Amino acid sequence: MAERSEIILIGEALEALPNATFRLRVEGGREILGHLSGKMRKFRIKVLIGDKVKVEMTPYDDTKGRIIQRI
């Protein structure tokens, strides 16, 4: 099996966009786009502006990520 090489960062939700997408500020001051993971949509976990979230990113694209947990 292939080894998973996702990068986990902590970020803050700055702006809510359509289709469960958010503008996030992650560690280091960068702003990225993040969408809710499937489990968060399934269990209807809400993310509000100002919430701290855990973001999973791939090493290939540093402008997008997936929100996997609300902290």
C-alpha positions in Angstrom: 0.0 0.0 0.0 1.1 3.6 -0.6 2.2 5.6 2.3 0.0 8.6 3.2 1.9 11.9 3.0 -0.6 14.5 4.0 0.4 17.6 5.9 -1.7 18.5 9.0 -1.9 22.2 10.0 -3.9 24.3 12.4 -5.9 27.2 11.0 -8.6 29.7 11.6 -11.8 30.2 9.5 -11.8 33.8 8.1 -14.7 33.7 5.6 -17.5 31.3 4.7 -17.9 30.6 1.0 -20.6 28.6 -0.9 -20.6 24.8 -0.9 -19.1 24.3 2.5 -15.9 26.0 1.5 -14.0 28.4 3.8 -11.1 30.8 3.5 -8.6 29.8 6.2 -5.5 31.4 7.7 -3.0 28.6 8.6 0.2 28.6 10.6 2.7 30.9 9.0 0.1 33.5 8.0 -0.8 31.9 4.6 -4.4 32.1 3.4 -5.8 28.9 1.7 -9.2 27.5 0.7 -10.6 24.6 2.6 -13.6 22.4 2.2 -15.3 20.3 4.8 -14.5 16.6 4.8 -17.2 14.0 4.2 -17.5 12.9 7.9 -18.0 16.5 9.0 -20.8 16.9 6.4 -22.3 13.6 7.3 -22.5 14.4 11.0 -23.5 18.1 10.4 -20.6 19.6 12.3 -20.8 23.3 11.9 -17.8 25.6 11.4 -18.2 29.3 12.2 -16.1 32.3 11.4 -13.2 32.5 14.0 -13.2 28.7 14.8 -9.9 26.9 15.0 -9.7 23.9 12.7 -7.4 21.1 11.7 -6.6 21.1 8.0 -5.2 18.3 5.9 -3.1 19.3 2.8 -1.3 17.4 0.2 2.3 18.2 -0.7 1.3 18.8 -4.3 -1.0 21.9 -3.9 -0.4 24.4 -1.1 -3.4 26.6 -1.8 -6.2 24.1 -0.9 -7.0 21.8 2.0 -9.6 19.7 3.7 -11.0 20.6 7.1 -10.9 17.4 9.1 -11.7 18.6 12.7 -13.0 21.6 14.6 -10.9 22.4 17.6 
